[in-house]
């Protein structure tokens, strides 16, 4: 019996790792069968399997190998190839789908929650607050998507439309500044428009007016605003033509272009008239805008009669306009030409408030305005479209239009009681 035990233990020591485990399992019953052998039959220095010395420390349990690693080792010993794991499609995330659904429901709820139920000024305040919060949300998205550069680009696009016309007109920007124009028209200058129905409701039209003092074309903007919101035909759009130096002035020029103002030139005016639009021109030019306060309402010479040639060539009716009150908003007492040469402008006005009060001196005075529209003049129908080549006729018609506008100004001044009351 002792020889069998010794032979069994020697066979266990000489077996390989995998075989030893298997043989140990097979030899377990034999060990259990020989459990009844006497203790002195075991050779010295050897102990039966499964027994421990009383004074020996308990052995730490061996780490159990992972099933996948053991199976891979057995397959390698058996000569089998390891199959490649199949790629599984990423399962749909139900939480993300529910989150997207909730976001769509939130957008729908916000779109359906209007301010109609809130009366009066509270509704306007609520809409304004929602617009501000929405704008901040757009800035946050722009910053997340494009960083600081994306944020700057989004800020530069504030108030812009998706597309502008070839002259730079931005309808979205015009809508944003409409409340300011309305405030100036109705509250600050309290403008009254007389005979505005003389401007044709549709088709080409050439509106000719006297120019006001100052650096900003307030008169043209007020005429265009009157035609847009107070024409009896439901509104009539008009494009204002201004001098080159105003159009190309830093900051001011781009703002005017976005508001619908166009650089004064024969080519631009003819293109607008060919599109059946109405245009507003000031034949006095820079001389009319920068004239002294003592020369107010005295029309300067109409330069070269370009507007008459344009009316003859295009067949557009010419509508004279007298603007009363605009030539007192910035009383020009002197002109510093040395400053004008440095700034690249035709004149630098000195008024009772500017430049003494800085930028505050540029605030126009709240005078009372009147816009008097005269009956249209059909030059092309009276003289023919080829009359624009006759220089003598063009000069004579230019002076006749100038005299017509001057008489309208005089009549309007006689009916006025006060500069600030009207």
JOKAHU-V224298 format. One record per residue. N is the residue number from 0. SS is DSSP state (H for helix, E for strand, L for the rest). PSI is psi as a letter, one per 20 degrees, with the letter a starting at -180 (* if undefined). NEAR is the number of other C-alpha atoms within 8 Angstrom. Layout:
N & SS & PSI & NEAR
N & SS & PSI & NEAR
//
This chain:
0 & L & g & 7
1 & H & h & 8
2 & H & h & 6
3 & H & h & 7
4 & H & g & 10
5 & H & g & 8
6 & H & h & 8
7 & H & g & 9
8 & H & h & 8
9 & H & h & 8
10 & H & h & 8
11 & H & h & 10
12 & H & h & 7
13 & H & i & 6
14 & L & r & 8
15 & L & r & 6
16 & H & g & 6
17 & H & h & 6
18 & H & h & 8
19 & H & g & 11
20 & H & g & 8
21 & H & g & 8
22 & H & h & 9
23 & H & h & 9
24 & H & h & 7
25 & H & h & 8
26 & H & i & 9
27 & H & g & 8
28 & H & h & 7
29 & H & g & 8
30 & H & h & 9
31 & H & h & 7
32 & H & h & 7
33 & H & j & 8
34 & H & h & 6
35 & H & j & 5
36 & L & q & 7
37 & L & q & 6
38 & H & h & 5
39 & H & i & 5
40 & H & i & 8
41 & L & p & 11
42 & L & q & 7
43 & L & q & 4
44 & L & i & 4
45 & L & q & 6
46 & L & q & 6
47 & L & q & 7
48 & L & q & 5
49 & L & j & 4
50 & L & q & 6
51 & L & q & 5
52 & L & q & 5
53 & L & h & 4
54 & L & j & 4
55 & L & q & 6
56 & L & q & 4
57 & L & p & 4
58 & L & q & 4
59 & L & q & 4
60 & L & p & 4
61 & L & q & 4
62 & L & p & 4
63 & L & p & 4
64 & L & q & 6
65 & L & q & 6
66 & H & g & 6
67 & H & h & 6
68 & H & g & 8
69 & H & g & 9
70 & H & h & 8
71 & H & h & 9
72 & H & g & 8
73 & H & h & 8
74 & H & h & 11
75 & H & g & 10
76 & H & h & 7
77 & H & i & 6
78 & L & j & 6
79 & L & q & 7
80 & L & q & 6
81 & L & p & 7
82 & L & q & 4
83 & L & p & 4
84 & L & p & 4
85 & L & q & 4
86 & L & p & 4
87 & L & p & 4
88 & L & q & 4
89 & L & p & 4
90 & L & q & 4
91 & L & p & 4
92 & L & o & 6
93 & H & h & 6
94 & H & g & 6
95 & H & h & 7
96 & H & g & 8
97 & H & h & 8
98 & H & g & 8
99 & H & h & 8
100 & H & g & 8
101 & H & h & 8
102 & H & g & 8
103 & H & h & 8
104 & H & h & 8
105 & H & g & 8
106 & H & g & 8
107 & H & h & 8
108 & H & g & 8
109 & H & h & 8
110 & H & h & 7
111 & H & i & 6
112 & L & n & 6
113 & L & r & 8
114 & L & j & 9
115 & L & h & 6
116 & L & i & 6
117 & L & p & 7
118 & L & q & 7
119 & H & c & 6
120 & H & h & 6
121 & H & h & 8
122 & H & g & 12
123 & H & g & 9
124 & H & h & 8
125 & H & g & 9
126 & H & g & 10
127 & H & g & 8
128 & H & g & 8
129 & H & h & 8
130 & H & g & 8
131 & H & g & 8
132 & H & h & 8
133 & H & h & 8
134 & H & g & 8
135 & H & h & 8
136 & H & h & 8
137 & H & h & 8
138 & H & g & 11
139 & H & g & 9
140 & H & g & 8
141 & H & h & 12
142 & H & h & 12
143 & H & g & 7
144 & H & g & 7
145 & H & j & 9
146 & H & b & 9
147 & H & h & 7
148 & H & g & 8
149 & H & h & 11
150 & H & g & 13
151 & H & g & 8
152 & H & g & 8
153 & H & h & 10
154 & H & h & 8
155 & H & h & 6
156 & L & j & 7
157 & L & p & 6
158 & L & j & 7
159 & L & q & 9
160 & L & r & 9
161 & L & h & 4
162 & L & q & 5
163 & L & r & 10
164 & L & a & 7
165 & L & i & 5
166 & L & j & 8
167 & L & j & 9
168 & L & p & 12
169 & L & o & 15
170 & H & h & 11
171 & H & h & 9
172 & H & h & 12
173 & H & h & 11
174 & H & h & 8
175 & H & h & 8
176 & H & i & 8
177 & H & g & 8
178 & H & h & 8
179 & H & g & 7
180 & H & h & 11
181 & H & h & 10
182 & H & g & 9
183 & H & g & 10
184 & H & g & 12
185 & H & h & 9
186 & H & g & 8
187 & H & g & 9
188 & L & i & 11
189 & L & l & 10
190 & L & p & 10
191 & E & p & 7
192 & E & p & 10
193 & E & p & 8
194 & L & k & 9
195 & H & i & 12
196 & H & i & 9
197 & H & h & 10
198 & L & p & 10
199 & L & q & 8
200 & L & h & 9
201 & L & r & 7
202 & L & r & 8
203 & L & q & 13
204 & E & q & 15
205 & E & o & 13
206 & E & p & 13
207 & E & p & 12
208 & E & r & 13
209 & L & q & 14
210 & L & q & 12
211 & L & r & 13
212 & L & r & 15
213 & L & r & 11
214 & L & i & 7
215 & L & p & 5
216 & L & m & 9
217 & H & h & 8
218 & H & g & 10
219 & H & g & 9
220 & H & h & 10
221 & H & h & 10
222 & H & g & 10
223 & H & h & 13
224 & H & h & 12
225 & H & g & 10
226 & H & h & 13
227 & H & h & 12
228 & H & i & 9
229 & H & j & 10
230 & L & p & 13
231 & L & i & 7
232 & L & j & 7
233 & L & j & 8
234 & L & q & 11
235 & L & p & 11
236 & L & q & 9
237 & E & q & 11
238 & E & p & 12
239 & E & p & 13
240 & E & p & 14
241 & E & r & 14
242 & L & r & 10
243 & H & g & 8
244 & H & h & 9
245 & H & g & 11
246 & H & h & 14
247 & L & j & 9
248 & L & p & 8
249 & L & q & 6
250 & L & g & 6
251 & H & g & 10
252 & H & g & 11
253 & H & h & 10
254 & H & g & 8
255 & H & h & 11
256 & H & g & 14
257 & H & h & 13
258 & L & i & 11
259 & L & j & 13
260 & L & q & 12
261 & E & q & 13
262 & E & p & 10
263 & L & o & 11
264 & L & q & 7
265 & H & h & 8
266 & H & g & 6
267 & H & g & 10
268 & H & g & 12
269 & H & h & 10
270 & H & g & 8
271 & H & g & 11
272 & H & h & 14
273 & H & h & 9
274 & L & j & 7
275 & L & k & 10
276 & L & r & 14
277 & E & p & 14
278 & E & q & 14
279 & E & p & 15
280 & E & q & 13
281 & L & n & 11
282 & L & i & 12
283 & L & h & 14
284 & L & b & 12
285 & H & h & 8
286 & H & h & 8
287 & H & h & 13
288 & H & h & 12
289 & L & j & 13
290 & L & q & 10
291 & L & r & 10
292 & H & h & 10
293 & H & i & 4
294 & H & j & 7
295 & L & q & 9
296 & L & j & 8
297 & L & o & 6
298 & L & p & 9
299 & L & r & 7
300 & L & p & 6
301 & L & o & 11
302 & L & o & 8
303 & L & j & 5
304 & L & k & 11
305 & H & h & 8
306 & H & h & 8
307 & H & g & 11
308 & H & h & 11
309 & H & g & 14
310 & H & h & 14
311 & H & g & 16
312 & H & h & 11
313 & H & i & 11
314 & L & j & 12
315 & L & p & 13
316 & E & q & 13
317 & E & p & 13
318 & E & o & 15
319 & E & q & 14
320 & E & p & 14
321 & E & p & 15
322 & E & o & 14
323 & E & p & 12
324 & L & h & 11
325 & H & h & 12
326 & H & j & 13
327 & H & j & 13
328 & L & h & 12
329 & L & n & 11
330 & L & o & 11
331 & L & o & 15
332 & L & h & 10
333 & E & r & 8
334 & E & p & 9
335 & L & n & 10
336 & H & h & 9
337 & H & h & 6
338 & H & h & 8
339 & H & h & 12
340 & H & h & 10
341 & H & g & 7
342 & H & i & 6
343 & L & k & 7
344 & L & q & 9
345 & L & h & 9
346 & L & q & 10
347 & L & o & 10
348 & E & q & 12
349 & E & o & 12
350 & L & r & 11
351 & L & i & 8
352 & L & h & 10
353 & L & p & 13
354 & L & j & 9
355 & L & h & 7
356 & L & j & 8
357 & H & b & 8
358 & H & h & 8
359 & H & h & 8
360 & H & i & 11
361 & H & i & 9
362 & L & p & 6
363 & L & q & 7
364 & L & q & 7
365 & L & m & 8
366 & L & r & 13
367 & L & p & 13
368 & L & q & 13
369 & E & p & 12
370 & E & o & 13
371 & E & o & 13
372 & E & p & 14
373 & E & r & 10
374 & E & q & 8
375 & E & q & 10
376 & E & o & 7
377 & L & n & 10
378 & H & g & 12
379 & H & h & 15
380 & H & h & 8
381 & H & h & 6
382 & H & i & 9
383 & L & q & 9
384 & H & h & 11
385 & H & i & 8
386 & H & i & 12
387 & H & i & 13
388 & H & i & 7
389 & L & o & 7
390 & H & h & 7
391 & H & g & 6
392 & H & g & 9
393 & H & g & 14
394 & H & g & 10
395 & H & g & 8
396 & H & h & 9
397 & H & g & 11
398 & H & h & 9
399 & H & g & 8
400 & H & h & 9
401 & H & g & 10
402 & H & h & 8
403 & H & g & 9
404 & H & h & 13
405 & H & g & 12
406 & H & h & 8
407 & H & h & 12
408 & H & g & 12
409 & H & g & 8
410 & H & h & 8
411 & H & h & 11
412 & H & h & 8
413 & H & h & 7
414 & L & i & 6
415 & L & p & 8
416 & L & h & 7
417 & L & q & 6
418 & L & h & 10
419 & L & i & 7
420 & L & h & 7
421 & L & * & 8
//
